[in-house]
Amino acid sequence: MENRTCSSGSGKIMPPEQNRNNVAKRRTKIKQKI
């Protein structure tokens, strides 16, 4: 149950600013991999 809320509710609970940070981190990680 906790995993489910973390996965689908995490993005909704988090503010848009935090979401942007997560996306930026993911992009940097992908760039580093390439």
mmCIF file of the N, C-alpha and C atoms, coordinates in Angstrom:
data_MODEL
# 
_entry.id   MODEL 
# 
loop_
_atom_site.group_PDB 
_atom_site.id 
_atom_site.type_symbol 
_atom_site.label_atom_id 
_atom_site.label_alt_id 
_atom_site.label_comp_id 
_atom_site.label_asym_id 
_atom_site.label_entity_id 
_atom_site.label_seq_id 
_atom_site.pdbx_PDB_ins_code 
_atom_site.Cartn_x 
_atom_site.Cartn_y 
_atom_site.Cartn_z 
_atom_site.occupancy 
_atom_site.B_iso_or_equiv 
_atom_site.pdbx_formal_charge 
_atom_site.auth_seq_id 
_atom_site.auth_comp_id 
_atom_site.auth_asym_id 
_atom_site.auth_atom_id 
_atom_site.pdbx_PDB_model_num 
ATOM 1   N N  . MET A 1 1  ? 0.841  -1.203 0.000   1.00 0.00 ? 1  MET A N  1 
ATOM 2   C CA . MET A 1 1  ? 0.000  0.000  0.000   1.00 0.00 ? 1  MET A CA 1 
ATOM 3   C C  . MET A 1 1  ? 0.876  1.253  0.000   1.00 0.00 ? 1  MET A C  1 
ATOM 4   N N  . GLU A 1 2  ? 1.900  1.239  0.835   1.00 0.00 ? 2  GLU A N  1 
ATOM 5   C CA . GLU A 1 2  ? 2.751  2.426  0.909   1.00 0.00 ? 2  GLU A CA 1 
ATOM 6   C C  . GLU A 1 2  ? 3.458  2.654  -0.426  1.00 0.00 ? 2  GLU A C  1 
ATOM 7   N N  . ASN A 1 3  ? 3.890  1.578  -1.035  1.00 0.00 ? 3  ASN A N  1 
ATOM 8   C CA . ASN A 1 3  ? 4.579  1.709  -2.326  1.00 0.00 ? 3  ASN A CA 1 
ATOM 9   C C  . ASN A 1 3  ? 3.653  2.354  -3.350  1.00 0.00 ? 3  ASN A C  1 
ATOM 10  N N  . ARG A 1 4  ? 2.376  1.933  -3.329  1.00 0.00 ? 4  ARG A N  1 
ATOM 11  C CA . ARG A 1 4  ? 1.427  2.461  -4.306  1.00 0.00 ? 4  ARG A CA 1 
ATOM 12  C C  . ARG A 1 4  ? 1.290  3.981  -4.109  1.00 0.00 ? 4  ARG A C  1 
ATOM 13  N N  . THR A 1 5  ? 1.091  4.422  -2.892  1.00 0.00 ? 5  THR A N  1 
ATOM 14  C CA . THR A 1 5  ? 0.904  5.863  -2.660  1.00 0.00 ? 5  THR A CA 1 
ATOM 15  C C  . THR A 1 5  ? 2.176  6.615  -3.050  1.00 0.00 ? 5  THR A C  1 
ATOM 16  N N  . CYS A 1 6  ? 3.316  6.031  -2.765  1.00 0.00 ? 6  CYS A N  1 
ATOM 17  C CA . CYS A 1 6  ? 4.585  6.709  -3.084  1.00 0.00 ? 6  CYS A CA 1 
ATOM 18  C C  . CYS A 1 6  ? 4.681  6.900  -4.596  1.00 0.00 ? 6  CYS A C  1 
ATOM 19  N N  . SER A 1 7  ? 4.287  5.869  -5.336  1.00 0.00 ? 7  SER A N  1 
ATOM 20  C CA . SER A 1 7  ? 4.481  5.909  -6.785  1.00 0.00 ? 7  SER A CA 1 
ATOM 21  C C  . SER A 1 7  ? 3.466  6.841  -7.448  1.00 0.00 ? 7  SER A C  1 
ATOM 22  N N  . SER A 1 8  ? 2.171  6.743  -7.093  1.00 0.00 ? 8  SER A N  1 
ATOM 23  C CA . SER A 1 8  ? 1.183  7.569  -7.816  1.00 0.00 ? 8  SER A CA 1 
ATOM 24  C C  . SER A 1 8  ? 0.884  8.862  -7.063  1.00 0.00 ? 8  SER A C  1 
ATOM 25  N N  . GLY A 1 9  ? 1.015  8.878  -5.753  1.00 0.00 ? 9  GLY A N  1 
ATOM 26  C CA . GLY A 1 9  ? 0.666  10.089 -4.992  1.00 0.00 ? 9  GLY A CA 1 
ATOM 27  C C  . GLY A 1 9  ? 1.862  11.009 -4.795  1.00 0.00 ? 9  GLY A C  1 
ATOM 28  N N  . SER A 1 10 ? 3.059  10.482 -4.953  1.00 0.00 ? 10 SER A N  1 
ATOM 29  C CA . SER A 1 10 ? 4.264  11.292 -4.702  1.00 0.00 ? 10 SER A CA 1 
ATOM 30  C C  . SER A 1 10 ? 4.259  12.534 -5.592  1.00 0.00 ? 10 SER A C  1 
ATOM 31  N N  . GLY A 1 11 ? 4.092  12.340 -6.891  1.00 0.00 ? 11 GLY A N  1 
ATOM 32  C CA . GLY A 1 11 ? 4.140  13.484 -7.814  1.00 0.00 ? 11 GLY A CA 1 
ATOM 33  C C  . GLY A 1 11 ? 3.032  14.487 -7.514  1.00 0.00 ? 11 GLY A C  1 
ATOM 34  N N  . LYS A 1 12 ? 1.851  13.992 -7.165  1.00 0.00 ? 12 LYS A N  1 
ATOM 35  C CA . LYS A 1 12 ? 0.725  14.923 -6.923  1.00 0.00 ? 12 LYS A CA 1 
ATOM 36  C C  . LYS A 1 12 ? 0.957  15.709 -5.622  1.00 0.00 ? 12 LYS A C  1 
ATOM 37  N N  . ILE A 1 13 ? 1.470  15.044 -4.606  1.00 0.00 ? 13 ILE A N  1 
ATOM 38  C CA . ILE A 1 13 ? 1.679  15.727 -3.321  1.00 0.00 ? 13 ILE A CA 1 
ATOM 39  C C  . ILE A 1 13 ? 2.826  16.732 -3.456  1.00 0.00 ? 13 ILE A C  1 
ATOM 40  N N  . MET A 1 14 ? 3.865  16.357 -4.178  1.00 0.00 ? 14 MET A N  1 
ATOM 41  C CA . MET A 1 14 ? 5.028  17.245 -4.313  1.00 0.00 ? 14 MET A CA 1 
ATOM 42  C C  . MET A 1 14 ? 4.648  18.496 -5.105  1.00 0.00 ? 14 MET A C  1 
ATOM 43  N N  . PRO A 1 15 ? 5.187  19.646 -4.738  1.00 0.00 ? 15 PRO A N  1 
ATOM 44  C CA . PRO A 1 15 ? 4.912  20.884 -5.472  1.00 0.00 ? 15 PRO A CA 1 
ATOM 45  C C  . PRO A 1 15 ? 5.557  20.843 -6.855  1.00 0.00 ? 15 PRO A C  1 
ATOM 46  N N  . PRO A 1 16 ? 5.102  21.680 -7.764  1.00 0.00 ? 16 PRO A N  1 
ATOM 47  C CA . PRO A 1 16 ? 5.648  21.687 -9.130  1.00 0.00 ? 16 PRO A CA 1 
ATOM 48  C C  . PRO A 1 16 ? 7.157  21.964 -9.134  1.00 0.00 ? 16 PRO A C  1 
ATOM 49  N N  . GLU A 1 17 ? 7.600  22.782 -8.205  1.00 0.00 ? 17 GLU A N  1 
ATOM 50  C CA . GLU A 1 17 ? 9.042  23.094 -8.179  1.00 0.00 ? 17 GLU A CA 1 
ATOM 51  C C  . GLU A 1 17 ? 9.850  21.828 -7.922  1.00 0.00 ? 17 GLU A C  1 
ATOM 52  N N  . GLN A 1 18 ? 9.404  21.033 -6.957  1.00 0.00 ? 18 GLN A N  1 
ATOM 53  C CA . GLN A 1 18 ? 10.145 19.797 -6.639  1.00 0.00 ? 18 GLN A CA 1 
ATOM 54  C C  . GLN A 1 18 ? 10.083 18.847 -7.836  1.00 0.00 ? 18 GLN A C  1 
ATOM 55  N N  . ASN A 1 19 ? 8.946  18.815 -8.503  1.00 0.00 ? 19 ASN A N  1 
ATOM 56  C CA . ASN A 1 19 ? 8.816  17.943 -9.667  1.00 0.00 ? 19 ASN A CA 1 
ATOM 57  C C  . ASN A 1 19 ? 9.829  18.350 -10.723 1.00 0.00 ? 19 ASN A C  1 
ATOM 58  N N  . ARG A 1 20 ? 9.989  19.651 -10.930 1.00 0.00 ? 20 ARG A N  1 
ATOM 59  C CA . ARG A 1 20 ? 10.947 20.139 -11.926 1.00 0.00 ? 20 ARG A CA 1 
ATOM 60  C C  . ARG A 1 20 ? 12.351 19.694 -11.548 1.00 0.00 ? 20 ARG A C  1 
ATOM 61  N N  . ASN A 1 21 ? 12.661 19.794 -10.264 1.00 0.00 ? 21 ASN A N  1 
ATOM 62  C CA . ASN A 1 21 ? 13.996 19.382 -9.812  1.00 0.00 ? 21 ASN A CA 1 
ATOM 63  C C  . ASN A 1 21 ? 14.212 17.903 -10.126 1.00 0.00 ? 21 ASN A C  1 
ATOM 64  N N  . ASN A 1 22 ? 13.208 17.105 -9.872  1.00 0.00 ? 22 ASN A N  1 
ATOM 65  C CA . ASN A 1 22 ? 13.340 15.662 -10.146 1.00 0.00 ? 22 ASN A CA 1 
ATOM 66  C C  . ASN A 1 22 ? 13.597 15.438 -11.631 1.00 0.00 ? 22 ASN A C  1 
ATOM 67  N N  . VAL A 1 23 ? 12.863 16.129 -12.472 1.00 0.00 ? 23 VAL A N  1 
ATOM 68  C CA . VAL A 1 23 ? 13.035 15.955 -13.928 1.00 0.00 ? 23 VAL A CA 1 
ATOM 69  C C  . VAL A 1 23 ? 14.453 16.372 -14.318 1.00 0.00 ? 23 VAL A C  1 
ATOM 70  N N  . ALA A 1 24 ? 14.912 17.498 -13.766 1.00 0.00 ? 24 ALA A N  1 
ATOM 71  C CA . ALA A 1 24 ? 16.264 17.969 -14.102 1.00 0.00 ? 24 ALA A CA 1 
ATOM 72  C C  . ALA A 1 24 ? 17.298 16.925 -13.664 1.00 0.00 ? 24 ALA A C  1 
ATOM 73  N N  . LYS A 1 25 ? 17.104 16.360 -12.476 1.00 0.00 ? 25 LYS A N  1 
ATOM 74  C CA . LYS A 1 25 ? 18.054 15.344 -11.989 1.00 0.00 ? 25 LYS A CA 1 
ATOM 75  C C  . LYS A 1 25 ? 18.049 14.148 -12.933 1.00 0.00 ? 25 LYS A C  1 
ATOM 76  N N  . ARG A 1 26 ? 16.871 13.756 -13.363 1.00 0.00 ? 26 ARG A N  1 
ATOM 77  C CA . ARG A 1 26 ? 16.787 12.596 -14.278 1.00 0.00 ? 26 ARG A CA 1 
ATOM 78  C C  . ARG A 1 26 ? 17.500 12.927 -15.574 1.00 0.00 ? 26 ARG A C  1 
ATOM 79  N N  . ARG A 1 27 ? 17.305 14.136 -16.075 1.00 0.00 ? 27 ARG A N  1 
ATOM 80  C CA . ARG A 1 27 ? 17.956 14.516 -17.344 1.00 0.00 ? 27 ARG A CA 1 
ATOM 81  C C  . ARG A 1 27 ? 19.473 14.485 -17.182 1.00 0.00 ? 27 ARG A C  1 
ATOM 82  N N  . THR A 1 28 ? 19.959 15.021 -16.076 1.00 0.00 ? 28 THR A N  1 
ATOM 83  C CA . THR A 1 28 ? 21.414 15.038 -15.889 1.00 0.00 ? 28 THR A CA 1 
ATOM 84  C C  . THR A 1 28 ? 21.928 13.603 -15.799 1.00 0.00 ? 28 THR A C  1 
ATOM 85  N N  . LYS A 1 29 ? 21.183 12.744 -15.136 1.00 0.00 ? 29 LYS A N  1 
ATOM 86  C CA . LYS A 1 29 ? 21.614 11.339 -15.007 1.00 0.00 ? 29 LYS A CA 1 
ATOM 87  C C  . LYS A 1 29 ? 21.683 10.706 -16.398 1.00 0.00 ? 29 LYS A C  1 
ATOM 88  N N  . ILE A 1 30 ? 20.679 10.960 -17.220 1.00 0.00 ? 30 ILE A N  1 
ATOM 89  C CA . ILE A 1 30 ? 20.665 10.374 -18.571 1.00 0.00 ? 30 ILE A CA 1 
ATOM 90  C C  . ILE A 1 30 ? 21.843 10.935 -19.372 1.00 0.00 ? 30 ILE A C  1 
ATOM 91  N N  . LYS A 1 31 ? 22.082 12.241 -19.231 1.00 0.00 ? 31 LYS A N  1 
ATOM 92  C CA . LYS A 1 31 ? 23.188 12.856 -19.983 1.00 0.00 ? 31 LYS A CA 1 
ATOM 93  C C  . LYS A 1 31 ? 24.517 12.246 -19.542 1.00 0.00 ? 31 LYS A C  1 
ATOM 94  N N  . GLN A 1 32 ? 24.662 12.029 -18.249 1.00 0.00 ? 32 GLN A N  1 
ATOM 95  C CA . GLN A 1 32 ? 25.914 11.459 -17.761 1.00 0.00 ? 32 GLN A CA 1 
ATOM 96  C C  . GLN A 1 32 ? 26.105 10.047 -18.308 1.00 0.00 ? 32 GLN A C  1 
ATOM 97  N N  . LYS A 1 33 ? 25.013 9.314  -18.429 1.00 0.00 ? 33 LYS A N  1 
ATOM 98  C CA . LYS A 1 33 ? 25.112 7.926  -18.929 1.00 0.00 ? 33 LYS A CA 1 
ATOM 99  C C  . LYS A 1 33 ? 25.593 7.931  -20.379 1.00 0.00 ? 33 LYS A C  1 
ATOM 100 N N  . ILE A 1 34 ? 25.082 8.840  -21.176 1.00 0.00 ? 34 ILE A N  1 
ATOM 101 C CA . ILE A 1 34 ? 25.425 8.842  -22.612 1.00 0.00 ? 34 ILE A CA 1 
ATOM 102 C C  . ILE A 1 34 ? 26.908 9.203  -22.794 1.00 0.00 ? 34 ILE A C  1 
# 
